[in-house]
Amino acid sequence: MPVNDDSKVHPWISKGSRIISENRIFTLKTETFTSPKTGLDHDFYLLEAGDWANIIPLTKDREVLLVKQFRHGTNRMSLEIPGGMVDPGETPEQAGARELIEETGYKGSEIIPLGRVEPNPALFNNYCHTYLAKDVIPVAPGAPTKLDGTEDIELVKVNLDQIPGLIAQEKIVHALVIAAFYHYFMTYAPTQGGKKNV
């Protein structure tokens, strides 16, 4: 289907919303929209959340720093890249750099934006911003991580070339992590003249 401005699909019109529940992570609300096709009203459950940021930490030796942690939604371990919420008053880039230090104890020589995605536009109103941290090194020798009280993280180093296989084998299944690596490989994929360097 071609992408153009002459779409036959039109925006729905909001008739108002009502907050059901609020917490520090998101606001759950119901919002009534009028269908431009039928003229009928429908209620939708929506989650309003602040933006998120994740970051691919890459060493000079082309090792990626992954974090393994338990995820309560799926009730199992998850292999991911550092990431989290963008706090009030900080940019997504600052949030990505902060999460990198907090979860791994490493920092990058340069933070490069790779792209952003809508995590689930059917429910959420936010973006997840992805960054690359180049030439990461420990903040200080033996630098500890600064985990939240509910975080318990294991640092896992893998060669960058192993990432596609880990995704194919469903060792990495977090959608936002896979999207992050998509952005990375689309930017730094092999070309006829050889690999682009980061």
Biotite code that builds the C-alpha atoms (Angstrom):
import biotite.structure as struc

atoms = struc.array([
    struc.Atom([0.000, 0.000, 0.000], chain_id="A", res_id=1, res_name="MET", atom_name="CA", element="C"),
    struc.Atom([1.555, 3.336, -1.004], chain_id="A", res_id=2, res_name="PRO", atom_name="CA", element="C"),
    struc.Atom([2.156, 5.888, 1.718], chain_id="A", res_id=3, res_name="VAL", atom_name="CA", element="C"),
    struc.Atom([0.756, 9.299, 0.808], chain_id="A", res_id=4, res_name="ASN", atom_name="CA", element="C"),
    struc.Atom([-1.291, 12.199, 2.167], chain_id="A", res_id=5, res_name="ASP", atom_name="CA", element="C"),
    struc.Atom([-4.464, 11.197, 0.276], chain_id="A", res_id=6, res_name="ASP", atom_name="CA", element="C"),
    struc.Atom([-5.452, 8.578, 2.818], chain_id="A", res_id=7, res_name="SER", atom_name="CA", element="C"),
    struc.Atom([-8.937, 7.116, 2.796], chain_id="A", res_id=8, res_name="LYS", atom_name="CA", element="C"),
    struc.Atom([-8.659, 6.583, 6.543], chain_id="A", res_id=9, res_name="VAL", atom_name="CA", element="C"),
    struc.Atom([-9.420, 9.610, 8.706], chain_id="A", res_id=10, res_name="HIS", atom_name="CA", element="C"),
    struc.Atom([-8.715, 10.494, 12.354], chain_id="A", res_id=11, res_name="PRO", atom_name="CA", element="C"),
    struc.Atom([-11.318, 9.691, 14.950], chain_id="A", res_id=12, res_name="TRP", atom_name="CA", element="C"),
    struc.Atom([-12.673, 12.635, 16.957], chain_id="A", res_id=13, res_name="ILE", atom_name="CA", element="C"),
    struc.Atom([-12.292, 12.581, 20.743], chain_id="A", res_id=14, res_name="SER", atom_name="CA", element="C"),
    struc.Atom([-15.363, 13.455, 22.797], chain_id="A", res_id=15, res_name="LYS", atom_name="CA", element="C"),
    struc.Atom([-13.543, 13.472, 26.111], chain_id="A", res_id=16, res_name="GLY", atom_name="CA", element="C"),
    struc.Atom([-11.810, 11.186, 28.559], chain_id="A", res_id=17, res_name="SER", atom_name="CA", element="C"),
    struc.Atom([-11.999, 10.026, 32.163], chain_id="A", res_id=18, res_name="ARG", atom_name="CA", element="C"),
    struc.Atom([-9.070, 9.006, 34.382], chain_id="A", res_id=19, res_name="ILE", atom_name="CA", element="C"),
    struc.Atom([-9.484, 5.573, 35.926], chain_id="A", res_id=20, res_name="ILE", atom_name="CA", element="C"),
    struc.Atom([-6.193, 5.241, 37.785], chain_id="A", res_id=21, res_name="SER", atom_name="CA", element="C"),
    struc.Atom([-2.857, 7.059, 38.134], chain_id="A", res_id=22, res_name="GLU", atom_name="CA", element="C"),
    struc.Atom([0.574, 6.009, 39.357], chain_id="A", res_id=23, res_name="ASN", atom_name="CA", element="C"),
    struc.Atom([4.171, 7.104, 38.759], chain_id="A", res_id=24, res_name="ARG", atom_name="CA", element="C"),
    struc.Atom([4.492, 4.866, 35.667], chain_id="A", res_id=25, res_name="ILE", atom_name="CA", element="C"),
    struc.Atom([1.316, 5.673, 33.731], chain_id="A", res_id=26, res_name="PHE", atom_name="CA", element="C"),
    struc.Atom([-2.221, 7.065, 33.796], chain_id="A", res_id=27, res_name="THR", atom_name="CA", element="C"),
    struc.Atom([-5.010, 4.674, 32.803], chain_id="A", res_id=28, res_name="LEU", atom_name="CA", element="C"),
    struc.Atom([-7.975, 6.419, 31.243], chain_id="A", res_id=29, res_name="LYS", atom_name="CA", element="C"),
    struc.Atom([-10.974, 5.708, 29.068], chain_id="A", res_id=30, res_name="THR", atom_name="CA", element="C"),
    struc.Atom([-11.597, 7.996, 26.107], chain_id="A", res_id=31, res_name="GLU", atom_name="CA", element="C"),
    struc.Atom([-14.645, 8.210, 23.850], chain_id="A", res_id=32, res_name="THR", atom_name="CA", element="C"),
    struc.Atom([-14.024, 8.601, 20.127], chain_id="A", res_id=33, res_name="PHE", atom_name="CA", element="C"),
    struc.Atom([-16.466, 9.073, 17.254], chain_id="A", res_id=34, res_name="THR", atom_name="CA", element="C"),
    struc.Atom([-15.818, 6.928, 14.197], chain_id="A", res_id=35, res_name="SER", atom_name="CA", element="C"),
    struc.Atom([-15.519, 9.048, 11.027], chain_id="A", res_id=36, res_name="PRO", atom_name="CA", element="C"),
    struc.Atom([-16.776, 6.041, 9.058], chain_id="A", res_id=37, res_name="LYS", atom_name="CA", element="C"),
    struc.Atom([-19.934, 5.158, 10.991], chain_id="A", res_id=38, res_name="THR", atom_name="CA", element="C"),
    struc.Atom([-20.543, 8.189, 13.202], chain_id="A", res_id=39, res_name="GLY", atom_name="CA", element="C"),
    struc.Atom([-20.839, 5.881, 16.212], chain_id="A", res_id=40, res_name="LEU", atom_name="CA", element="C"),
    struc.Atom([-19.094, 6.476, 19.546], chain_id="A", res_id=41, res_name="ASP", atom_name="CA", element="C"),
    struc.Atom([-16.685, 3.918, 21.040], chain_id="A", res_id=42, res_name="HIS", atom_name="CA", element="C"),
    struc.Atom([-14.814, 3.846, 24.342], chain_id="A", res_id=43, res_name="ASP", atom_name="CA", element="C"),
    struc.Atom([-11.091, 2.952, 24.381], chain_id="A", res_id=44, res_name="PHE", atom_name="CA", element="C"),
    struc.Atom([-8.760, 2.216, 27.279], chain_id="A", res_id=45, res_name="TYR", atom_name="CA", element="C"),
    struc.Atom([-5.531, 4.189, 26.938], chain_id="A", res_id=46, res_name="LEU", atom_name="CA", element="C"),
    struc.Atom([-2.281, 4.458, 28.888], chain_id="A", res_id=47, res_name="LEU", atom_name="CA", element="C"),
    struc.Atom([-0.580, 7.834, 29.117], chain_id="A", res_id=48, res_name="GLU", atom_name="CA", element="C"),
    struc.Atom([3.112, 7.471, 29.949], chain_id="A", res_id=49, res_name="ALA", atom_name="CA", element="C"),
    struc.Atom([6.268, 9.523, 29.764], chain_id="A", res_id=50, res_name="GLY", atom_name="CA", element="C"),
    struc.Atom([8.796, 8.716, 27.071], chain_id="A", res_id=51, res_name="ASP", atom_name="CA", element="C"),
    struc.Atom([11.290, 5.882, 27.525], chain_id="A", res_id=52, res_name="TRP", atom_name="CA", element="C"),
    struc.Atom([14.910, 5.598, 26.417], chain_id="A", res_id=53, res_name="ALA", atom_name="CA", element="C"),
    struc.Atom([17.192, 2.632, 25.808], chain_id="A", res_id=54, res_name="ASN", atom_name="CA", element="C"),
    struc.Atom([20.822, 2.499, 24.794], chain_id="A", res_id=55, res_name="ILE", atom_name="CA", element="C"),
    struc.Atom([23.142, 0.042, 23.037], chain_id="A", res_id=56, res_name="ILE", atom_name="CA", element="C"),
    struc.Atom([26.491, 0.030, 24.883], chain_id="A", res_id=57, res_name="PRO", atom_name="CA", element="C"),
    struc.Atom([29.334, -0.946, 22.539], chain_id="A", res_id=58, res_name="LEU", atom_name="CA", element="C"),
    struc.Atom([32.989, -1.377, 23.555], chain_id="A", res_id=59, res_name="THR", atom_name="CA", element="C"),
    struc.Atom([36.014, -0.719, 21.335], chain_id="A", res_id=60, res_name="LYS", atom_name="CA", element="C"),
    struc.Atom([36.265, -4.517, 20.957], chain_id="A", res_id=61, res_name="ASP", atom_name="CA", element="C"),
    struc.Atom([32.715, -4.631, 19.515], chain_id="A", res_id=62, res_name="ARG", atom_name="CA", element="C"),
    struc.Atom([31.223, -6.181, 22.617], chain_id="A", res_id=63, res_name="GLU", atom_name="CA", element="C"),
    struc.Atom([27.660, -5.262, 23.555], chain_id="A", res_id=64, res_name="VAL", atom_name="CA", element="C"),
    struc.Atom([26.796, -4.922, 27.234], chain_id="A", res_id=65, res_name="LEU", atom_name="CA", element="C"),
    struc.Atom([23.477, -6.651, 27.816], chain_id="A", res_id=66, res_name="LEU", atom_name="CA", element="C"),
    struc.Atom([21.543, -6.781, 31.078], chain_id="A", res_id=67, res_name="VAL", atom_name="CA", element="C"),
    struc.Atom([19.693, -9.860, 32.274], chain_id="A", res_id=68, res_name="LYS", atom_name="CA", element="C"),
    struc.Atom([16.823, -9.313, 34.677], chain_id="A", res_id=69, res_name="GLN", atom_name="CA", element="C"),
    struc.Atom([13.527, -10.808, 35.836], chain_id="A", res_id=70, res_name="PHE", atom_name="CA", element="C"),
    struc.Atom([10.435, -9.302, 34.248], chain_id="A", res_id=71, res_name="ARG", atom_name="CA", element="C"),
    struc.Atom([7.219, -9.540, 36.239], chain_id="A", res_id=72, res_name="HIS", atom_name="CA", element="C"),
    struc.Atom([4.882, -9.143, 33.256], chain_id="A", res_id=73, res_name="GLY", atom_name="CA", element="C"),
    struc.Atom([6.132, -12.342, 31.620], chain_id="A", res_id=74, res_name="THR", atom_name="CA", element="C"),
    struc.Atom([7.284, -13.979, 34.872], chain_id="A", res_id=75, res_name="ASN", atom_name="CA", element="C"),
    struc.Atom([10.671, -14.887, 33.394], chain_id="A", res_id=76, res_name="ARG", atom_name="CA", element="C"),
    struc.Atom([14.194, -13.632, 32.776], chain_id="A", res_id=77, res_name="MET", atom_name="CA", element="C"),
    struc.Atom([14.822, -11.169, 29.955], chain_id="A", res_id=78, res_name="SER", atom_name="CA", element="C"),
    struc.Atom([18.029, -10.309, 28.064], chain_id="A", res_id=79, res_name="LEU", atom_name="CA", element="C"),
    struc.Atom([17.974, -6.595, 27.215], chain_id="A", res_id=80, res_name="GLU", atom_name="CA", element="C"),
    struc.Atom([19.936, -3.392, 26.782], chain_id="A", res_id=81, res_name="ILE", atom_name="CA", element="C"),
    struc.Atom([19.896, -0.711, 29.503], chain_id="A", res_id=82, res_name="PRO", atom_name="CA", element="C"),
    struc.Atom([16.843, 1.510, 29.470], chain_id="A", res_id=83, res_name="GLY", atom_name="CA", element="C"),
    struc.Atom([14.043, 3.100, 31.414], chain_id="A", res_id=84, res_name="GLY", atom_name="CA", element="C"),
    struc.Atom([11.803, 6.114, 31.840], chain_id="A", res_id=85, res_name="MET", atom_name="CA", element="C"),
    struc.Atom([12.814, 9.642, 30.918], chain_id="A", res_id=86, res_name="VAL", atom_name="CA", element="C"),
    struc.Atom([12.634, 11.533, 34.193], chain_id="A", res_id=87, res_name="ASP", atom_name="CA", element="C"),
    struc.Atom([11.079, 15.010, 34.395], chain_id="A", res_id=88, res_name="PRO", atom_name="CA", element="C"),
    struc.Atom([13.612, 17.663, 33.437], chain_id="A", res_id=89, res_name="GLY", atom_name="CA", element="C"),
    struc.Atom([15.913, 15.394, 31.428], chain_id="A", res_id=90, res_name="GLU", atom_name="CA", element="C"),
    struc.Atom([16.171, 14.706, 27.714], chain_id="A", res_id=91, res_name="THR", atom_name="CA", element="C"),
    struc.Atom([15.835, 11.189, 26.308], chain_id="A", res_id=92, res_name="PRO", atom_name="CA", element="C"),
    struc.Atom([19.583, 11.243, 25.570], chain_id="A", res_id=93, res_name="GLU", atom_name="CA", element="C"),
    struc.Atom([20.359, 12.135, 29.177], chain_id="A", res_id=94, res_name="GLN", atom_name="CA", element="C"),
    struc.Atom([18.019, 9.373, 30.341], chain_id="A", res_id=95, res_name="ALA", atom_name="CA", element="C"),
    struc.Atom([19.763, 6.801, 28.139], chain_id="A", res_id=96, res_name="GLY", atom_name="CA", element="C"),
    struc.Atom([23.205, 7.830, 29.410], chain_id="A", res_id=97, res_name="ALA", atom_name="CA", element="C"),
    struc.Atom([21.952, 7.767, 33.007], chain_id="A", res_id=98, res_name="ARG", atom_name="CA", element="C"),
    struc.Atom([20.398, 4.318, 32.639], chain_id="A", res_id=99, res_name="GLU", atom_name="CA", element="C"),
    struc.Atom([23.659, 3.033, 31.129], chain_id="A", res_id=100, res_name="LEU", atom_name="CA", element="C"),
    struc.Atom([25.654, 4.140, 34.171], chain_id="A", res_id=101, res_name="ILE", atom_name="CA", element="C"),
    struc.Atom([23.018, 3.013, 36.674], chain_id="A", res_id=102, res_name="GLU", atom_name="CA", element="C"),
    struc.Atom([22.555, -0.469, 35.220], chain_id="A", res_id=103, res_name="GLU", atom_name="CA", element="C"),
    struc.Atom([26.112, -1.286, 34.084], chain_id="A", res_id=104, res_name="THR", atom_name="CA", element="C"),
    struc.Atom([28.554, 1.124, 35.748], chain_id="A", res_id=105, res_name="GLY", atom_name="CA", element="C"),
    struc.Atom([29.808, 2.064, 32.251], chain_id="A", res_id=106, res_name="TYR", atom_name="CA", element="C"),
    struc.Atom([29.779, 5.290, 30.237], chain_id="A", res_id=107, res_name="LYS", atom_name="CA", element="C"),
    struc.Atom([30.320, 6.005, 26.559], chain_id="A", res_id=108, res_name="GLY", atom_name="CA", element="C"),
    struc.Atom([32.718, 8.377, 24.821], chain_id="A", res_id=109, res_name="SER", atom_name="CA", element="C"),
    struc.Atom([29.837, 9.537, 22.625], chain_id="A", res_id=110, res_name="GLU", atom_name="CA", element="C"),
    struc.Atom([26.055, 9.102, 22.661], chain_id="A", res_id=111, res_name="ILE", atom_name="CA", element="C"),
    struc.Atom([24.538, 8.828, 19.168], chain_id="A", res_id=112, res_name="ILE", atom_name="CA", element="C"),
    struc.Atom([20.774, 8.920, 18.476], chain_id="A", res_id=113, res_name="PRO", atom_name="CA", element="C"),
    struc.Atom([19.578, 5.952, 16.401], chain_id="A", res_id=114, res_name="LEU", atom_name="CA", element="C"),
    struc.Atom([15.821, 6.515, 16.214], chain_id="A", res_id=115, res_name="GLY", atom_name="CA", element="C"),
    struc.Atom([12.559, 6.213, 18.082], chain_id="A", res_id=116, res_name="ARG", atom_name="CA", element="C"),
    struc.Atom([9.478, 3.985, 18.003], chain_id="A", res_id=117, res_name="VAL", atom_name="CA", element="C"),
    struc.Atom([5.954, 4.057, 19.378], chain_id="A", res_id=118, res_name="GLU", atom_name="CA", element="C"),
    struc.Atom([5.930, 1.112, 21.848], chain_id="A", res_id=119, res_name="PRO", atom_name="CA", element="C"),
    struc.Atom([2.254, 0.279, 21.237], chain_id="A", res_id=120, res_name="ASN", atom_name="CA", element="C"),
    struc.Atom([0.160, 3.093, 19.702], chain_id="A", res_id=121, res_name="PRO", atom_name="CA", element="C"),
    struc.Atom([-3.066, 1.147, 20.258], chain_id="A", res_id=122, res_name="ALA", atom_name="CA", element="C"),
    struc.Atom([-2.653, 1.682, 24.009], chain_id="A", res_id=123, res_name="LEU", atom_name="CA", element="C"),
    struc.Atom([0.297, 3.993, 24.775], chain_id="A", res_id=124, res_name="PHE", atom_name="CA", element="C"),
    struc.Atom([0.823, 7.627, 23.794], chain_id="A", res_id=125, res_name="ASN", atom_name="CA", element="C"),
    struc.Atom([4.630, 7.702, 24.253], chain_id="A", res_id=126, res_name="ASN", atom_name="CA", element="C"),
    struc.Atom([7.868, 7.090, 22.381], chain_id="A", res_id=127, res_name="TYR", atom_name="CA", element="C"),
    struc.Atom([10.909, 4.938, 23.112], chain_id="A", res_id=128, res_name="CYS", atom_name="CA", element="C"),
    struc.Atom([14.127, 6.666, 22.014], chain_id="A", res_id=129, res_name="HIS", atom_name="CA", element="C"),
    struc.Atom([17.196, 4.574, 21.161], chain_id="A", res_id=130, res_name="THR", atom_name="CA", element="C"),
    struc.Atom([20.851, 5.595, 21.409], chain_id="A", res_id=131, res_name="TYR", atom_name="CA", element="C"),
    struc.Atom([24.259, 4.084, 20.773], chain_id="A", res_id=132, res_name="LEU", atom_name="CA", element="C"),
    struc.Atom([26.971, 4.552, 23.403], chain_id="A", res_id=133, res_name="ALA", atom_name="CA", element="C"),
    struc.Atom([30.364, 4.307, 21.681], chain_id="A", res_id=134, res_name="LYS", atom_name="CA", element="C"),
    struc.Atom([33.532, 2.895, 23.245], chain_id="A", res_id=135, res_name="ASP", atom_name="CA", element="C"),
    struc.Atom([32.002, 2.271, 26.660], chain_id="A", res_id=136, res_name="VAL", atom_name="CA", element="C"),
    struc.Atom([34.310, 1.916, 29.654], chain_id="A", res_id=137, res_name="ILE", atom_name="CA", element="C"),
    struc.Atom([33.716, 1.610, 33.396], chain_id="A", res_id=138, res_name="PRO", atom_name="CA", element="C"),
    struc.Atom([32.975, 4.958, 35.030], chain_id="A", res_id=139, res_name="VAL", atom_name="CA", element="C"),
    struc.Atom([35.725, 4.083, 37.526], chain_id="A", res_id=140, res_name="ALA", atom_name="CA", element="C"),
    struc.Atom([37.673, 0.903, 38.323], chain_id="A", res_id=141, res_name="PRO", atom_name="CA", element="C"),
    struc.Atom([35.244, -1.457, 40.026], chain_id="A", res_id=142, res_name="GLY", atom_name="CA", element="C"),
    struc.Atom([32.478, 1.139, 39.714], chain_id="A", res_id=143, res_name="ALA", atom_name="CA", element="C"),
    struc.Atom([29.261, -0.186, 41.237], chain_id="A", res_id=144, res_name="PRO", atom_name="CA", element="C"),
    struc.Atom([25.891, 0.043, 39.540], chain_id="A", res_id=145, res_name="THR", atom_name="CA", element="C"),
    struc.Atom([23.151, 2.249, 40.993], chain_id="A", res_id=146, res_name="LYS", atom_name="CA", element="C"),
    struc.Atom([20.125, 0.015, 40.811], chain_id="A", res_id=147, res_name="LEU", atom_name="CA", element="C"),
    struc.Atom([16.636, 0.840, 41.992], chain_id="A", res_id=148, res_name="ASP", atom_name="CA", element="C"),
    struc.Atom([15.361, -1.117, 44.970], chain_id="A", res_id=149, res_name="GLY", atom_name="CA", element="C"),
    struc.Atom([13.366, -3.415, 42.688], chain_id="A", res_id=150, res_name="THR", atom_name="CA", element="C"),
    struc.Atom([16.188, -4.035, 40.188], chain_id="A", res_id=151, res_name="GLU", atom_name="CA", element="C"),
    struc.Atom([18.442, -7.090, 40.233], chain_id="A", res_id=152, res_name="ASP", atom_name="CA", element="C"),
    struc.Atom([20.620, -7.126, 37.125], chain_id="A", res_id=153, res_name="ILE", atom_name="CA", element="C"),
    struc.Atom([23.365, -9.364, 35.709], chain_id="A", res_id=154, res_name="GLU", atom_name="CA", element="C"),
    struc.Atom([25.735, -7.815, 33.165], chain_id="A", res_id=155, res_name="LEU", atom_name="CA", element="C"),
    struc.Atom([26.275, -10.010, 30.075], chain_id="A", res_id=156, res_name="VAL", atom_name="CA", element="C"),
    struc.Atom([28.889, -9.194, 27.416], chain_id="A", res_id=157, res_name="LYS", atom_name="CA", element="C"),
    struc.Atom([28.422, -10.598, 23.908], chain_id="A", res_id=158, res_name="VAL", atom_name="CA", element="C"),
    struc.Atom([30.104, -9.914, 20.592], chain_id="A", res_id=159, res_name="ASN", atom_name="CA", element="C"),
    struc.Atom([28.062, -7.629, 18.343], chain_id="A", res_id=160, res_name="LEU", atom_name="CA", element="C"),
    struc.Atom([28.041, -10.313, 15.619], chain_id="A", res_id=161, res_name="ASP", atom_name="CA", element="C"),
    struc.Atom([26.105, -12.628, 17.973], chain_id="A", res_id=162, res_name="GLN", atom_name="CA", element="C"),
    struc.Atom([23.118, -10.280, 18.317], chain_id="A", res_id=163, res_name="ILE", atom_name="CA", element="C"),
    struc.Atom([21.181, -11.386, 15.180], chain_id="A", res_id=164, res_name="PRO", atom_name="CA", element="C"),
    struc.Atom([21.547, -15.026, 16.270], chain_id="A", res_id=165, res_name="GLY", atom_name="CA", element="C"),
    struc.Atom([20.349, -14.258, 19.800], chain_id="A", res_id=166, res_name="LEU", atom_name="CA", element="C"),
    struc.Atom([17.270, -12.601, 18.310], chain_id="A", res_id=167, res_name="ILE", atom_name="CA", element="C"),
    struc.Atom([16.660, -15.455, 15.844], chain_id="A", res_id=168, res_name="ALA", atom_name="CA", element="C"),
    struc.Atom([17.001, -18.016, 18.672], chain_id="A", res_id=169, res_name="GLN", atom_name="CA", element="C"),
    struc.Atom([14.577, -15.978, 20.815], chain_id="A", res_id=170, res_name="GLU", atom_name="CA", element="C"),
    struc.Atom([17.201, -15.397, 23.474], chain_id="A", res_id=171, res_name="LYS", atom_name="CA", element="C"),
    struc.Atom([16.379, -11.698, 23.013], chain_id="A", res_id=172, res_name="ILE", atom_name="CA", element="C"),
    struc.Atom([12.603, -11.255, 22.719], chain_id="A", res_id=173, res_name="VAL", atom_name="CA", element="C"),
    struc.Atom([11.978, -7.784, 24.177], chain_id="A", res_id=174, res_name="HIS", atom_name="CA", element="C"),
    struc.Atom([10.338, -5.869, 21.305], chain_id="A", res_id=175, res_name="ALA", atom_name="CA", element="C"),
    struc.Atom([11.941, -2.520, 22.143], chain_id="A", res_id=176, res_name="LEU", atom_name="CA", element="C"),
    struc.Atom([15.385, -4.119, 22.322], chain_id="A", res_id=177, res_name="VAL", atom_name="CA", element="C"),
    struc.Atom([14.887, -5.782, 18.941], chain_id="A", res_id=178, res_name="ILE", atom_name="CA", element="C"),
    struc.Atom([13.715, -2.436, 17.529], chain_id="A", res_id=179, res_name="ALA", atom_name="CA", element="C"),
    struc.Atom([16.859, -0.807, 18.932], chain_id="A", res_id=180, res_name="ALA", atom_name="CA", element="C"),
    struc.Atom([19.114, -3.317, 17.200], chain_id="A", res_id=181, res_name="PHE", atom_name="CA", element="C"),
    struc.Atom([17.098, -2.877, 13.994], chain_id="A", res_id=182, res_name="TYR", atom_name="CA", element="C"),
    struc.Atom([17.918, 0.845, 14.130], chain_id="A", res_id=183, res_name="HIS", atom_name="CA", element="C"),
    struc.Atom([21.579, 0.040, 14.797], chain_id="A", res_id=184, res_name="TYR", atom_name="CA", element="C"),
    struc.Atom([21.992, -2.480, 11.970], chain_id="A", res_id=185, res_name="PHE", atom_name="CA", element="C"),
    struc.Atom([20.052, -0.303, 9.513], chain_id="A", res_id=186, res_name="MET", atom_name="CA", element="C"),
    struc.Atom([22.504, 2.521, 10.279], chain_id="A", res_id=187, res_name="THR", atom_name="CA", element="C"),
    struc.Atom([25.696, 0.453, 10.430], chain_id="A", res_id=188, res_name="TYR", atom_name="CA", element="C"),
    struc.Atom([24.890, -2.499, 8.177], chain_id="A", res_id=189, res_name="ALA", atom_name="CA", element="C"),
    struc.Atom([27.499, -4.009, 5.841], chain_id="A", res_id=190, res_name="PRO", atom_name="CA", element="C"),
    struc.Atom([27.738, -2.221, 2.504], chain_id="A", res_id=191, res_name="THR", atom_name="CA", element="C"),
    struc.Atom([29.427, -3.114, -0.755], chain_id="A", res_id=192, res_name="GLN", atom_name="CA", element="C"),
    struc.Atom([32.446, -1.132, 0.331], chain_id="A", res_id=193, res_name="GLY", atom_name="CA", element="C"),
    struc.Atom([32.632, -2.854, 3.725], chain_id="A", res_id=194, res_name="GLY", atom_name="CA", element="C"),
    struc.Atom([31.135, -2.166, 7.120], chain_id="A", res_id=195, res_name="LYS", atom_name="CA", element="C"),
    struc.Atom([30.505, 1.366, 8.247], chain_id="A", res_id=196, res_name="LYS", atom_name="CA", element="C"),
    struc.Atom([32.521, 2.124, 11.345], chain_id="A", res_id=197, res_name="ASN", atom_name="CA", element="C"),
    struc.Atom([31.054, 3.486, 14.563], chain_id="A", res_id=198, res_name="VAL", atom_name="CA", element="C"),
])
